[in-house]
Amino acid sequence: MIDVQIVQPSDLSQGDSRAAEALVRSAFGDSFRAHDWLHGVDGVHVLVTDDGVLLAHAAVVTRTLSHADDVFDTGYVEGVAVRTDQQGRGLGRLLMDHTESIIRASHDIGALNAVESAATFYAGRGWQPWDGPTQADTPSGVVDTYDTDDRIFLLPTDSPARGFAQSLPLICDWRVGDLW
């Protein structure tokens, strides 16, 4: 029986954490590094299981994004993975339904950096591609982060709409490893 659990970081058991990390590592292969998993550890975890076996995982991490004069409490999505042998069953949609609910309930906007193969999936769910410049607010000051491999998406919520001008940079907060 398919079950969805929303787990706060302090309530994630070591066993669930190890299973989720293994799942995400298997989905991303050699491109997945230690800091990639650490980016999602302190987030709210969405676990999709079947009879206690983990089939899909995502984490919603609180970050700060800014644009023009606005600062946004952002639900940043990390560690999205569905077991390879379970793909095509709608588990990704189920996973993101719950992930997006967390974002809408607790954050101004949602954001993520999608792998190329998932870009169409997110766009079809209402995530809006960000094609403008990107920067990061680092300990050394604001730096340019534009990378042609980035596929950054934003998810509007029910909070008051604020316009995003693609000519102005979207600025993320600092973290170790990949900034987006």
Secondary structure by P-SEA (a helix, b strand, c coil): cbbbbbcccccccaaaaaaaaaaaaaaacccccaaaaaaccccbbbbbbcccccccbbbbbbbbbbcccccccccccccccccccccccaaaaaaaaaaaaaaaacccbbbbbbcccaaaaaaaacbbbbccbbbbbcccccccccccccbbbbbbccccbbbbcccccbbbbbbccccc
